[in-house]
């Protein structure tokens, strides 16, 4: 009996490792609903891109007040603003791409008219004095007989009515929840919050509600905004510089606040609120610092309260928001293309049909040519498909991945790459059988010869996918992403399933004995006389010893 190889004696370890990977992926998907099977269908969802789920594609033209072509920096800033707007609505899979010198192509899956209006609008930063402020519920702020602080006498009746109707809720990622606008009838089409000549209401990221005075100046009046550290301190600040007209307007407001409200900010909560100037971006309050000096130079610092100073991330975020508001671009909507659900459904069905046909043809070929070995290869393909599906669900859930039609193309191409790995291994195995090796040592020797080729081939495919993803855009990136993902899955499946499965099958009578339908018949492969499996030879020797005189079974 030929000695059992060291690698062939541990196939169950590899299979257990594969099972562990699948279990971990499943638990990561179900999360807190693991013990609630009724909620599982909601967890196993793959986010679909615009071409598979339907949506809207908009073409926007960037315009500057002076009419000159926008710079590359301005276009990049505009792209960031629009993408942030799309993501703030909870939509995943949105894309913003520059076309030419002044065009932006915005793709929004399952877009509503509200998202379209939000994207095609202009980011506006306004600076307004705070007239009323009501802290968020549960904020721990001292109670007030009127529930708010400030001076209601400075608020007109219409704005006071909206303030009483206003419902604010805490936002996420440092941004206010835009749901408050609907509670007072503010709409993207009318964008009442951007009316510089009237009082408005607003909310901040913590759920605090505001009544704000007319705009003193706007974001385009900010000539620079940079985050930095206060001298000889570890406290972060934002440095702002205003142009001439804004310097004069803000100087008058700051002087009035400093003279009338700042002296009493420590003893009067109402004066502390009236001493604040709110910065609003698209209607949301992003910051409301107090005025601590009569600022007339047009240059000033914005820092957090002493009890909760700015972190570097907060200072950088505020500086970016001020830059967004200072962006001198508006957008003209040139074209709107709607991709209906029927077209998207047809694309999805077509992509899945192509994948099913490719898998069926590959499986048929493997069964015809490799016979019994086709069972191993098809099982490996199914395992690879399971891992790919679970990976896409995880990426959709935690990394906001969306599967596009080009991504499905990458999955279809991966069928051939995965099958190629099996073919390399099977051919090396059959070469060993042809030279007369019995199956078990043939599996180990064939694997040693095949695995380097498999790794080199998969490495080339993965590098190609990475390069393609880096230098390509949009749909081509989707193809490269899924191609790279499935290449990694191919390595996992070949090492943790295909090789261990063949090692176990080598000990069976059907495969180990070289059955004509096993795909490993020595005579059919052009080798010598048929050999029997190690298990068969062991039983035959036992019977011979039992027949000998004085022998025992």
N, C-alpha and C positions, 0 to 999 in steps of 0.2 A: 504494500500500500504506500502510495507516494505521500510524503509529509505534507500536512496542511500548512499553508502559508500563514504568516503572522497577520497580514492584512485581511486574509479571507476568514479569519477566526472571529472577527469583530463586526460583522455586518449589522447586528442588532443595535450597536451603539450609534452607528450613522443613522439608521432608521428612527431611533429614539430622538436623536438631535433634530431630525426633520419634523417629527411629530411635535416636539417642543416649540419649534419656530412657528408652526401653524397654530398651536394653542395660544401662544403669546400674541400673535396677530389677531386672533379671534377675541381674546380678552381685551386687547387695546381698542377694538372696534366697539364691542358691547359696553365696556366701561361699567358705569353704575347700573346699567340695565341687564347685567349678565344673568341675574336671577328672575328676569321678567321677559320671558320669550315673546310675549305679545308685542313688545316694543322693538324686537330685533329687526323687523323689516324697515323701520325708520332709520336704523343705524347703518344698514348695509346699502348705502346709496353712493353711487359714483356721480360726481358733479359733471354735467355735460356742457360743452362749449357752445358758442353761438350757432355753429353749423349743425349741431345735433339737437339742440333744445329750442331753437328759435330765438328771436330777439331783434335788436335794432342796430343798424350801422349808420353813424352820422359822420358827415364830412364838414369840418369847421374851418373857417378862414380867420386867421389871426389878423387883427388890425391895430395900428398904433394911432394915438391922437394926432401926431404930426403927419401921418400918412407914409412915413418911410418904412422900408421892409424891416420886420422884426429880426433881432439878432438871434444867433444860435442859442445863447444863454437864455434869452427870453422865451424861446420856443421850448427849451428843456424845462424851464420853470412852469410854463403853461401845461405841459404834459403831466408834470407832477401834480399840479392842482386838480386837473380833470380826473386823473386816476384816483386821487384821494377822495374826490366827490363821489365817484362811482362806488368805491369801496365803503364809504360812509353810509350808504343806503343798505348795506348788507348783501349786496350783489357780489358774487364771486365769478371770476373768469373774464372780467372786463379788461380790455386792452386799449391802449392809446399809442398810436404810431404816427410819426411825422412823415408827411409826403411833400417833397419839394421844400421851398423856403418858408411858406406861410400856411400850409394846410396840415390839419390834424385829422386822423381817421380814428374815431372812437367806436368800439364794438362793445355792446352791452347785452349779455344774454338775458332773455325774458324781460326786456326793458319795458317800463311803463312810461306814460307821458310825463309823469313827475320826474323820473330819472332823466328823460330827454331834456326837459326844461332846466333841470339842475345842471346838466353838463354844458348846455349851450349858453348859460348865463355867464356873467362876469364876476370874478371874485372881487368883493368890495370890502375894504377895511374902513371903518368909521371910528372917530373918537368923540365920545359924548359924555357930558357930565351925568353922574348918577343922581337921580332925584329920589327914588325909592328903592329899597332893597328888602326882600323877605328871605331869611335863611331857609335852607332846605330842612324838611322835617327830620328830626333826629340828629341834627348837626351839633347839638349841645350848646347852642348860642343862647344867651339870656333872653327870657321871654319879654314880649312887649305888649302893651294893652291893645295895640292895633295890628299886631302880628308882623308889622314891617317897620322899617326905620327910614328916616329922611324927612322930607317936608312935602306933604300931600298938597299944600297950597300952591306949590310950583308946578303941579301936574294939571293939565287941562282935563275937562270932564270926559272927553272921548278916550283919552289914554288911560284915565283912572278906571273907566269901565273895562277896558281890555286887561288892565293889570289885575282886576278882581277875577276876571274869567281865566286868566293865564294858569296853565297847569305845567309845571316843570318836573322833570325826572332826571336823576343822575345819568350821565352819558358813559362812554367807554373810551379808553385810550386817550384820556385827556381832552376829549371833544364832547360838546353838548349834544344831547339827543334832539334831533330836528322835529320830533313829534310835537313839541310845544307849539309850533307855528300853526298847526291845524286847529288848536284849541281856541285861537283868537282870530281865525279866518285869514291868516297870512298865507299867500299862495306864491309859488315860484313865478307865475306869469305876471303878477302885480308887484312882487317883491317889496311889500310895504316897509319891511325892515330896512331897506336901503334908501328910503326917502330922507335925504339930508336935511330938508327944511321942516321936518315935523318931529314931534316926540314919538317914541316907539317903546315897545316892551320887549323883553328878551330874557333868556335863561343862560346859565353857565353850566360847566361840566359837572358841578356838584349838585345841581338841581335848584340853585338859588334863582329867584325871580327878580327882575329889574324893571323900573320905569326910567327911561333915559331921555335927556333933553335933545334938542336939535344938534346935529353934527357940528363940531367946532372945526375940524379939518378931516381929510380923508387919507387913505393909505397912499395914494399917489403923491401926497405932499411929503412923505417920508423919503429922504434921500439916501439914508443908510440905516441899517439895523444890525448890530453885531453882539454876540454873547461874549462875555469875558468875566474875569475875576475882579472883585473890588481890590484896590491897592492894599497891600499888607493884610489881606484877608483871604479866607477860604470860601467866601460867599459869592455866588454867581449873580451877575447882573446883565442887563441888556442896554446897550448904548444906542440912542436914537438921535438923528439929526433931521431937522425940518427945513423946508425951503422958506423963502421970505414971507409970503402971505400967511402960511401956517404958523410961522414963528410969531407974527403979530397977533393972530387970533388966539393961539394957545397961551401966549404971554398974558393977554387980558383975562382969560379964564383962570390961569394959575395964580395970578396976582389976587384976583377976587377970592379964590378958595383959600389962599394962604392968609389973607387979611381977616376973613369972616369966619372960617370954619376950622382951620388947622390949630389955632390956639386951644380949642376945646375938645380935640379928638380923644383925649385921654379920659375925659369926664362925661362927654355926651356922645352916645352912639349915633344920634341923628346927625350931628356935625361930622362925625367920622365918615358916615355914608356920603354926605354932601361934598366932602373933600376928595371924593374918588372920581376918576375919569375912566370910563369903560372903553376898552378897545373891542370892537365887534368885527367879526369876519363872517360875511354872509348872514348877518343878523345875530349870530351867537356871540356871547361875551367870552372872550378868550383870556382877558385879564382886566382888573379894575384897581390899579394902584392909587394910593393916596398921594396928594400933592404936599410935599414937605418944604417947598421953597417957592418964591415968586420967580418962576422960570421965564426969562425974557430973551435968552440968547439963542433959542432954537435948538439947543443941545441939552439933553438930560438923560438920566439913568433911571431904569425901571428895575426894582429889586423886589423880592418877596417880603412878606411880613417878617418881623423879627422872630415870631414864634414858629414860623415855617418857611425859612428862606428857600430860594430857588435851588434846585439841584442843577447839575450841568445839563441833564436831559431836558428839564423844564425850561431852562434859559435858551437852549438851542431851539426847542420847539416854538417858543414865543418869538424868537428872532426870525425863524422860518415863516411863521404866520404873518409877521409884519412885512416880510419881503413879498409874500404872496399878495398882501393887500397893496403893496407898492408897485405891483406889476402893471406896467402901462399898456396892457393888451385888452382888447375886447374881442369877442368871437361872433362871426356872422355864420349862421347856419346855411350851408349851401345845398346840402342833400341829405335826405333821410331814406334809408333802404330798410324795409321790414322783411325779415325772414320768417315766414309763417311756420306754425307748428307742423303743418302737413309736409312742407318741404324738408324741415329738419327731421321729421319722423322717417321720411323716405330715405334720407341720408343715413340715419342710424340703422334702419333695416338693411340698406344696401351694404353698409360696412360690416354688420354682423353676419350677413349672408356670405360675403366674401371670405370672412374668417372661417365660417362653418365649412364652406366649400374647400378652402385650403387645408383645413384640418382633416376633412374626410378623404381628400385625394392623397394626402401624406400618409394617413393611417392605412388606406387601401394598398398603396405601394409597399409600405413596410410589411404588411401581412403577406402580400403576394411574393415578395422577394425574400423576406427573412422568416416567413412562416411563424413558428412558435416564438421567435424572438420579437416578432411584431407586438406580442402581448406586453412585453417589457417596455418597448418604445412608446406604445400608445398610452400605457399607464404613466410613463414619465411625462408625456405631453399633457395628460390630464392634471398631473400634479403641478406642472409648470403653469398651466392655465389657472389653477386654484390659487397659487401663490401670486400670480399677476393680478388676479381679481381682488384679492385681499389687500395687496399693496396699493392698488388704485383707490380702494375705499379709504384706506388709512391716509393716503396723500390728499384725497378730497376733504377728509374730515379735519386734518391737522395742518396741512400746508396749502389749502385753498387751490388744489390742483383741479383742472377741468379737462375732461377728455374730449378731444376734437376728432374730426374725421381723419386728419393726418395722423393723430395718435393711434387710431384703429389701424391705419396702414402700417405703422411701426409694429403693432402687435401681430399683424398677419405676416409680415416679413420675418418676425422672430420665430414663427413656426418652422421655417426652413432652417434658421440658425440652430434652433434646438435639435431638430431632426439630424442635422449635420453632425452634431456631437455624438449622437447615438450611432450613426453610420460609421464614423471613425473608429469608435470602440468596437462595434460588431465586426468590422473588417479585420481589425488587429486580432480579435479573438478567433475568427475563422482561419486566419493565417496560421495561428498556433495549432489549431485543430488539424489543418492540412499536413503539418510536419509530424503529426502523430502524437501530440500531447493529449492526455486525457483532460476532461473539461475543467476540473477545478484548478490545476496549475495553469491551464490555458487562459482562464479568466484573469488570474493574477498577472501572468506574463503579458497578456494582451493589454491589460489596464496600464501597466508600467510603460508600455510603448505608446499608448493612445493619449494618456492624460496630458503629456507635454504638448502634443499637437492641439488638443482641445483648448488648453489654457492659452496657447499662442493665438489660435483662431479667435477665441472670445476676447482676448486682449485687444486685438486689432479692431474688432467690431466695436468694442467699448470706447477705444480712443477715437475712432471715427465718429461715434455718436457725440462724444464730448466736444470735439472740434466743430462738428456741424451745429450743435446747440449754441456754442459760443459765438460763431460768426454768422449764423442765420437769424431770421426774425420770424415772429408769428407762427404760422402753420408749420413751417419747416422745423421750428424748435419743438413743436409737439411731437412730430415724427421722431426726432432725435432723442427726445426724453424717454418715450416708451421703448425705443430700440435699446437704449442704454440700460434701462430698467430690466427688460427681459433678458438681456445678455447676462446680467448678474444672476438672475434667477436660473438661467441655464446652467451656470457653474454649480449653484447649490443643488439643483436636481440631479445632475450627473454624478456628483460626488456623494450625495447623501441618499440617493434612491436607486439610480440605475445600476451603479457598481455593486452596492450591497444586495440588490434584488437578484442580480445574476449570480453572485456568490452563493446565495441561498438556493437558487434553482439548480445550481451545479450538483447539488446533493440529491436531486430527485431522479427517479428512474426515467422519466420522459426526456429530460434534458441531458442528464448525466450519462444516459445510455445511448445517446446519439440517435433518438427516434427520427425516422425520415421526415416527420412534420415538425420537428423541433427547430429546424434551421441549422442544426449542428451535426448533420449526418456526414461522417468522414468520406464515405463513398460519393455522395452527391457533391461534396466540396473538392473532389479530386485527390483525396488523401488515400491512405492505405486501407487495410481491412477494418471493419467496424470494431470499436473498442467498447468496453462496458464500463459502467460507472464504478467508482471506488467501492460504493456500498454493495454492488452486485458481486464484485470480485471477493469482497470480504465474506459474504454469505457462502459463496462457492467454496472457498478454502475451508470454511467451517464444516461444510458437508463432507469434503474430502477427508479431513482429519477424523471425522466421526466414522467413516467407512473403513479406515485403516485398522489392522489388528491392534487391539489394546488402546485404540484411540478413544477420545471422548469428545463430545460435542462442545 
